[in-house]
């Protein structure tokens, strides 16, 4: 009969992976940061311009 794995094994593995990932910043270049900032600015601009219409449309939805 095989021993049962600890229920905390996957959490320990995930924690180790996330800690290693946080220390490894080789993939984050300046270009990635600029693209992320551009996408965030675009999302904020769209929300600022169309926010009231989006909220009005959301309020007018009725479920049967």
C-alpha positions as CSV (number, residue, x, y, z in Angstrom):
1,X,0.0,0.0,0.0
2,X,1.4,3.4,-1.0
3,X,1.6,6.1,1.7
4,X,-0.8,9.0,1.3
5,X,0.8,12.3,0.3
6,X,0.6,15.1,2.7
7,X,-2.4,17.4,2.0
8,X,0.1,20.3,2.3
9,X,2.5,19.1,-0.4
10,X,1.0,21.0,-3.2
11,X,0.9,24.2,-1.1
12,X,4.6,23.8,-0.3
13,X,5.4,23.3,-3.9
14,X,3.4,26.2,-5.0
15,X,5.0,28.4,-2.4
16,X,8.4,27.4,-3.5
17,X,7.6,28.0,-7.1
18,X,6.1,31.5,-6.4
19,X,9.2,32.5,-4.3
20,X,11.5,31.3,-7.1
21,X,9.5,33.2,-9.6
22,X,9.6,36.4,-7.6
23,X,13.4,36.3,-7.4
24,X,13.7,35.6,-11.2
25,X,13.1,38.8,-13.2
26,X,14.9,37.8,-16.4
27,X,11.7,38.0,-18.5
28,X,10.6,41.4,-17.4
29,X,12.2,43.8,-19.8
30,X,11.6,47.5,-20.2
31,X,9.6,46.8,-23.3
32,X,7.2,44.6,-21.3
33,X,6.7,47.3,-18.7
34,X,6.0,49.9,-21.4
35,X,3.4,47.7,-23.0
36,X,1.7,46.9,-19.7
37,X,1.6,50.7,-18.9
38,X,0.1,51.4,-22.3
39,X,-2.6,48.7,-21.8
40,X,-3.4,50.1,-18.4
41,X,-3.7,53.6,-19.7
42,X,-5.9,52.5,-22.6
43,X,-8.2,50.6,-20.2
44,X,-8.5,53.7,-17.9
45,X,-9.2,55.9,-20.9
46,X,-11.9,53.6,-22.2
47,X,-13.4,53.4,-18.8
48,X,-13.3,57.2,-18.4
49,X,-14.9,57.9,-21.7
50,X,-17.6,55.2,-21.8
51,X,-18.0,54.5,-18.1
52,X,-21.4,56.3,-17.7
53,X,-22.8,54.5,-20.8
54,X,-21.6,51.1,-19.5
55,X,-23.1,51.7,-16.1
56,X,-26.4,52.8,-17.6
57,X,-26.5,49.7,-19.8
58,X,-25.8,47.5,-16.9
59,X,-28.6,49.1,-14.8
60,X,-31.1,48.6,-17.6
61,X,-30.5,44.8,-17.9
62,X,-33.4,42.8,-16.6
63,X,-33.4,39.1,-16.0
64,X,-36.6,37.0,-16.5
